[in-house]
Amino acid sequence: MTKPSSRLTPDVLSAIAERYDTDRLVVSTAYADGGTEHLRGRLEGGLINQMEGGDAMAARYAIWANAVRDNIIAGMNALKAGEQNEGYQHMVRAANSLSAFSEAQAYLDPLNMGTRL
């Protein structure tokens, strides 16, 4: 069975990059999942799919990215409401999840550009 080719053309990529290159918040609706819970599980799903060469890798990473985004938005909203501790917790969770992704990629990078701990 032949896999369909990517429909992400340079023009589409440019339009996407331009849409989000702004100082105002723009929330993607490409994937409905997200939320502020399950960061670890969503990240692990993407990483396992990547390790196994699975077809769902891009979708799993997109859903994980939405969860990271939703934690950042929740943190922003909490900070705006004066809830410093809650806002900080959401921001830390988002930052830590991004760091976990980066660290895992050091082990999966075929060019070995990252530092493995």
N, C-alpha and C positions, 0 to 999 in steps of 0.2 A: 504494500500500500504506500503510495507516495504522499508525503506531507505537503499541504498547500504552502505556497511561498508567502513570505511576509508581505503585508500590504502597507507597511510603513515605508513610504518613499521619502527621499530627501525633502520634498516639498511639504509633505505632511509633518515630518519631524520639525521642520522650520516653523510651521504654523503652530504646533504644540509648544515649542520653546518660546515663541513670541507671546502666546496667550498667557503663559505663566511668568514671564519676565516683567514683573510689576511689583510695586510696593503695597498693592492692595491684595487682600486675601481672595483667591480664586480656588474653588473646591471642585475637583473633577467628579464627574458622575459616570466615568467609564466602568467602574466596578462599584456595586452597591455596598459590599461588605466593608467593614472597618470597625469602628467602635473603639472604646478605650481599654477594653480587656483583651486578653489572649495575645499579647504581643509576642511572647515567647513561642507559643504554639504556631502562630501564623508564620513567624520567621523560620522555625524548624521545618514547617511544611515546605516552604520554598527551598530551603537548603537541602533537605532530603531529596526533593524532586530534582534539584540541580545535580546532586551526587549520582542519582540513578539515571540521569539523562531523560527525565520524564517530560511529557508534553505540557504538563500543567505549571511548569516553572514560572513562566512569565505571569500567569494569572495569580499564582500563589504569592509571588513577590509584590504584585500590584495591590492585592488585598492587604498584605502586611504593610505596605507603604501607606495605605489608607488608614490603618490602625495607628501608625506613627503620626500621621497628619492629624488624626482625630485627637490623639493625646496632646499634641501641640495646641490645637484649637481649644480643647478643654482647659489646658493650662493658661492660655491667654484669657479665656473667659473668667476663670477663677481669679486671676490676678486683677482683672478689671473690676471684679466684684469685691476686691479687698481680701480675698482668701489666699494669702501668701503661701501658706504651707501646702494647700491643695494644688495651687498653680505650680509651685516648685516641684512637687512630686510628679506631676504629669510631664513636666519638661525633662526631669531627670530620667524618667522611664523611656521617653522618646529618644533622648541622647544615648542612653545605655543600649537600647535596641539597635540604633544605628551603628554603635561601636561593635556590638556583637556581630552584625552583618559584615562589617569591614574586616574584623578579625577572622571570621570563618572564610571569607574570600581569600585570605592569605594562604589558606590550605588548598583552595580549589583553583587558584590562579595558575594557568599553564605556563605563564611567563615567570613565575616565582618572584614577582616584584615586591611582595609584602614580606613583613617580618613575622615569622611563626614563633609563638611563645612556647 
